[in-house]
């Protein structure tokens, strides 16, 4: 799976947006051990939907990397939104 396949996975979401998205990364943590690495962060993503409505979400992102042929490649990516345990609904702007 390369960049084109990754972009295809996100294309349906990107098609709902108008113009560029802005992202702020916080709480970035990176650990490495030779040819393996792991990172975790909070990503705050903002933009405008195709109908002109503001869009905002905070997601947790965890990536695993492997150094192959001298390049660091993402081998696993997990993106999640916390759930409010009281309501059972996603908490799109959860504060860490």
Secondary structure, DSSP 8 states (H G I E B T S, - for coil): --HHHHHHHHHHHHTTEEEEEEEEEEEEEEEEETTEEEEEEEEEEEEEETTS-EEEEEEEEEEEEEEETTEEEEEEEEEE--EETTTTEE-TT---
